[in-house]
Amino acid sequence: MAETRDIFIVCNSVNELGGLVQWAHDVAKLFTARGHRVRLIGVEPATEARDYGSDLPYPTITLHDHHLPRRRKMVGLDRLNPAVRRRNRLRESLQERGARQLTALFKEAGPGAVVIAAQIWAMEWVVRAYTTDMVVVGMSHESFEASRNSSRYARVLEYYTQADIHLALTDADADAWARAGMTNVGAMPNPLMTVPATLPTLDEKTVVTLRRLSHDKGIDMLLEAWALVASQHPDWNLKVFGAGPDEEQLRAQARELGLDDKPIFQGKTTNIDAALSAASIYALPSREEGFPIAVMEAMAYGLPTVAFDCAPGIRELIDDEISGGIVITAGNILGMATALERLIKDADLRKRLGSAGRQSVRRFSPDSIIDRWEALFTFLER
């Protein structure tokens, strides 16, 4: 039996809508069930809040009551702008105050304590706190490429090199970080938390996706692909569950493509079972992903997935045309439409890929993933 530990999971927010915070709550529950003492800590309140429940078996803590001002890099005339300098000084002051709160929480921990910084912004608070004699883990819940194409890349190289280990979601991403110069990298996949209550028959004429309605999730590309498919298969439906900042723009796009936006956009749902069990195909048109929980959920239900090859996590989950679904070159809208049509026309292919995927995804069972975490903690203590 593994040693009981104090585990602190630090995120940008403890109640933000999205896969990363869902992951944080999932692993917090799994660690708690193993007897560990877990605290889930957020830096600031959510921008788009979600209710993760009021009877959680671990405490949640938010360091700051209000959103913090974002740091502005001082270049050119900004160096002479007193308002910019004041804002940056205020942010530094607030950040130090939050780090002191973290230190006070960390000092309550017993021997063998672990801090998991689940996001690089949250790590900025962790590095300012007192973590002596604690294991510090930094995580990237996105692909290496997604990070490299953002402002997060430089901060990962700066802050995660100070951690005991920097965990990517796949070995391929860990190798990419190593090639970028990091010497403390490893990989840890997400656990599969979904236990289907009702398995789909795969005879329903519905393609489904559960996505945040934002640019990175690629619903605009799915709509373009669906416009090509729907004209040939008018008896099939596309259902998009989710909400987000691009909803009105996406609804307008659907109408421009000759689609009826009302039955397509189903709104947010907490009933994943109902959404997935009534479908026959899952679509993942994302521009960026890490190790997508949405694909894991679809595979658990035996739904074949058509996904853009936007991250190593996609091919870690889906063995193209063998188990789990069909992988398409990222951004290839015609390829997405063609793959969807293949699955629409071929019920045997749907069932073969779905069944194989359901078997394959079981290797990410919660017990197996938490076993890996506990073995990692023991290794890092040496």
Order of alpha helices (4+ residues) and beta strands (2+ residues): beta-alpha-beta-beta-alpha-beta-alpha-beta-alpha-alpha-beta-alpha-beta-beta-alpha-beta-alpha-alpha-beta-alpha-beta-alpha-beta-alpha-beta-alpha-alpha-alpha
